[in-house]
Amino acid sequence: MAVVSPKTVVVVPTYNERDNLPVLAGLLADLPVPNLHLLVVDDDSPDGTGEIADKLAAETPDTIGVLHRGAKDGLGRAYLAGMARALDEGADIVVQMDADLSHPASAIPAMIDALSTGNASVVIGSRYVAGGSIASDWPWFRRALSAWANIYVNVILRLRLKDATAGFKAWRAETLRALDLNSVHSNGYSFQVEMNHRAVRRGFTILEVPIRFEERGHGASKMSLGVQLESALTPWRLRFGRERG
C-alpha cells in the first residue's frame, strides 16, 4: 500500500507583494517536500498581487490556491482566514510565512521534519536560538526593536521562547484546532504573540529551529504606528484579560 504524505499547506498573506510572490512560489515548488501546497491570502492589493496569484494558481491548480479578501484587514485576520481554509481543505500541517522573502523557504523541510518526528506541536523558525541569525543589511534600529520586543513579551507573558515574536511557524493541524482560532483577537503582528501565548497556556510543546532572517526582497514594510501600539498593548491584555482561548 502506498504511503500518503501529510498534506502541508503554506499560508502566505499578501499586500502589494507582486514582485516577491512569484519568487517565493518558485522556491516552494523546488522544495523536496511531497504534498506541499501554497495558499495565498491577498487583501485586495492595489499593485495587482491578487491577479498574479490567480495566474500562478491557474498554472498549477493542484498545488496553489488563492483566497481573496475584500480589503486590507490586518495580518492576523489574513492568517486566521488562511488557516481556516487550510484546515477545511484537509491540511495536516500548516506553515505560516511572510511573502517578502525574509523567511527562508529552504528551512521548511527541517521545520516539518522536527514537527513530524518529535513531540512538538508547533515549530518556530527562530532568529535567536543557537545557529540563527539576521541579515547584516537589516537596519540597526530594527534589530534593536526586535530584540527589545522579545524581551518585553517574555517578561510579561513568561513564554520562555527565544523568538517570541517570530512569524515563521509550522503547526500541527490538531494544535490549531485546539487553539480556537475564532476567538483570537489580535490583528497585526501581535497575532504571533497571542498564538504563542495560547499554545503555551495549553501546555503544547514549542520547538525553535534556527533560521537566517533576511531583509525583505522588494516593497515596503507594513509596520505602521497602529500596529506597533497594538503590539505593545497585546501582552498586557493577554496577561490580565479573560480570553476564551
C-alpha positions in Angstrom: 0.0 0.0 0.0 1.4 3.4 -0.9 2.2 5.8 1.9 0.3 9.1 1.7 2.5 12.0 2.7 0.9 14.5 5.1 -0.7 17.5 3.4 1.3 20.6 4.1 -0.3 24.0 3.3 1.9 27.1 3.4 -0.3 30.1 4.2 1.1 33.4 2.8 -0.7 36.7 3.4 0.0 39.3 0.7 -0.5 43.0 0.3 1.5 44.6 -2.5 3.9 41.8 -3.0 3.7 41.4 -6.8 7.5 41.1 -7.2 8.1 38.8 -4.3 5.3 36.3 -4.7 6.4 34.6 -7.9 9.9 34.1 -6.5 8.5 32.6 -3.3 6.2 30.3 -5.3 9.2 29.1 -7.2 11.2 28.5 -4.1 8.4 26.5 -2.5 7.9 24.4 -5.7 11.5 23.4 -5.6 11.5 22.1 -2.1 11.9 18.3 -1.5 8.6 18.2 0.4 5.8 15.9 -1.0 2.2 17.1 -1.0 3.2 20.7 -0.4 0.6 23.4 -1.2 0.7 27.2 -1.3 -2.3 29.2 -0.2 -2.1 32.9 -1.0 -4.3 35.2 1.1 -4.5 38.5 -0.7 -6.0 41.6 0.8 -7.1 43.3 -2.4 -3.6 44.5 -3.2 -3.7 47.6 -5.4 -0.5 46.6 -7.2 -2.0 43.5 -8.8 -0.7 40.9 -6.4 -4.0 39.1 -6.4 -4.0 38.8 -10.2 -0.5 37.4 -10.2 -1.6 34.9 -7.5 -4.5 33.9 -9.7 -2.2 33.3 -12.7 0.1 31.1 -10.6 -2.9 29.1 -9.4 -4.1 28.7 -12.9 -0.7 27.3 -14.0 -0.5 24.8 -11.1 -4.1 24.4 -9.7 -3.2 21.2 -7.8 -0.7 23.0 -5.6 -1.6 26.7 -5.4 -4.8 28.3 -4.2 -5.8 31.9 -3.7 -8.1 33.4 -1.1 -9.2 36.9 -2.0 -10.3 39.3 0.8 -12.2 42.5 0.0 -9.9 44.9 1.8 -6.7 45.3 3.8 -7.8 44.0 7.2 -4.6 43.1 9.1 -2.0 40.4 9.2 -3.8 38.4 11.9 -7.1 38.4 10.2 -5.4 37.2 7.0 -3.6 34.4 8.7 -6.8 33.3 10.5 -8.7 33.2 7.2 -5.9 31.2 5.5 -5.5 28.8 8.4 -9.3 28.1 8.5 -9.3 27.5 4.7 -6.3 25.2 5.0 -7.9 23.2 7.8 -11.2 22.9 5.9 -9.3 21.6 2.9 -7.6 18.8 4.9 -4.2 20.2 5.9 -2.2 18.0 8.3 0.5 20.7 8.7 0.1 24.4 8.3 3.1 26.6 7.7 2.8 30.4 8.1 5.4 32.6 6.5 5.8 36.1 5.1 5.7 36.8 1.3 8.6 39.3 1.4 11.3 36.6 1.2 12.6 37.4 4.7 11.8 33.9 5.8 14.0 31.2 4.1 11.8 28.7 2.3 14.8 26.3 2.5 14.1 25.9 6.2 10.7 24.4 5.7 11.8 20.8 5.3 13.7 20.9 8.6 10.7 22.5 10.4 8.3 19.9 9.0 10.8 17.1 10.0 11.0 18.5 13.5 7.3 18.6 13.8 6.7 15.2 12.3 9.4 13.2 14.2 9.3 14.8 17.7 6.6 15.8 20.3 6.4 19.4 19.2 3.0 20.9 18.5 4.5 23.9 16.7 7.9 24.6 15.3 9.2 28.2 15.1 11.8 29.3 12.6 13.9 31.3 15.1 16.4 34.1 14.6 17.7 33.9 18.2 18.4 30.3 19.0 21.9 29.0 18.5 22.6 28.9 14.8 20.0 31.5 14.0 20.9 34.9 12.6 19.7 38.2 11.0 21.0 39.5 7.7 23.7 42.1 8.1 21.8 44.6 6.0 18.9 44.7 8.5 19.0 48.3 9.9 20.3 48.6 13.5 17.1 50.2 14.8 15.1 47.3 13.6 17.5 44.8 15.2 17.2 46.8 18.4 13.4 46.9 18.2 13.1 43.2 17.5 15.4 42.3 20.4 13.5 44.6 22.8 10.2 43.2 21.7 11.3 39.7 22.5 12.4 40.7 26.0 9.3 42.7 26.6 6.9 39.9 25.5 8.8 37.2 27.5 8.9 39.3 30.7 5.2 40.0 30.6 3.9 36.6 29.4 6.8 34.2 30.6 6.7 32.3 27.3 10.4 31.2 27.6 10.9 31.5 23.9 14.0 32.9 22.2 11.9 34.3 19.3 8.5 35.1 20.8 7.6 37.5 18.0 8.5 35.2 15.1 6.1 34.9 12.2 7.6 31.7 10.6 6.0 28.6 12.1 4.8 25.1 11.3 1.7 23.9 13.1 0.1 20.6 13.5 -3.5 20.8 12.3 -4.8 19.4 15.6 -2.9 22.1 17.5 -4.6 24.9 15.5 -8.0 23.4 16.1 -7.4 23.3 19.8 -6.5 27.0 20.0 -10.0 28.1 19.0 -9.0 30.4 16.1 -12.4 32.1 16.0 -11.7 33.7 19.4 -8.2 35.2 18.5 -8.4 38.9 18.9 -5.0 40.3 17.7 -4.9 41.7 14.2 -1.4 42.9 13.4 2.0 41.4 14.2 0.9 40.8 17.8 -1.1 37.9 16.3 2.2 35.9 16.6 2.4 36.6 20.3 -1.2 35.7 21.0 -0.9 32.4 19.2 2.3 31.5 21.1 0.6 32.5 24.4 -2.4 30.3 23.7 -0.1 27.3 22.8 2.0 27.7 26.0 -1.1 28.1 28.2 -2.5 24.8 26.8 0.8 23.0 27.5 1.7 22.4 23.9 5.4 21.9 23.2 7.0 24.7 21.1 10.3 23.9 19.4 12.6 26.5 17.9 14.9 25.7 15.0 17.5 28.2 13.7 17.0 30.3 10.5 18.7 33.2 8.9 16.3 36.1 8.7 16.8 38.2 5.5 15.9 41.7 4.6 12.7 41.8 2.5 13.1 41.3 -1.2 11.0 44.2 -2.8 8.5 46.6 -1.4 8.0 48.3 1.9 7.4 47.1 5.5 3.7 47.2 6.7 4.7 48.1 10.3 2.5 51.2 11.0 2.2 53.1 14.2 -1.1 51.5 14.9 0.4 48.0 14.5 3.2 49.0 16.9 0.8 50.2 19.5 -1.3 47.0 19.3 1.9 45.0 19.7 2.8 46.9 22.8 -0.6 46.5 24.4 -1.4 43.0 23.5 0.9 41.2 26.0 -0.8 43.1 28.8 -4.2 42.2 27.5 -3.3 38.6 27.3 -1.8 38.5 30.8 -4.7 40.2 32.6 -7.6 39.7 30.2 -10.1 36.9 30.2 -9.6 35.3 26.9 -11.8 32.4 25.8 -8.7 31.0 24.1 
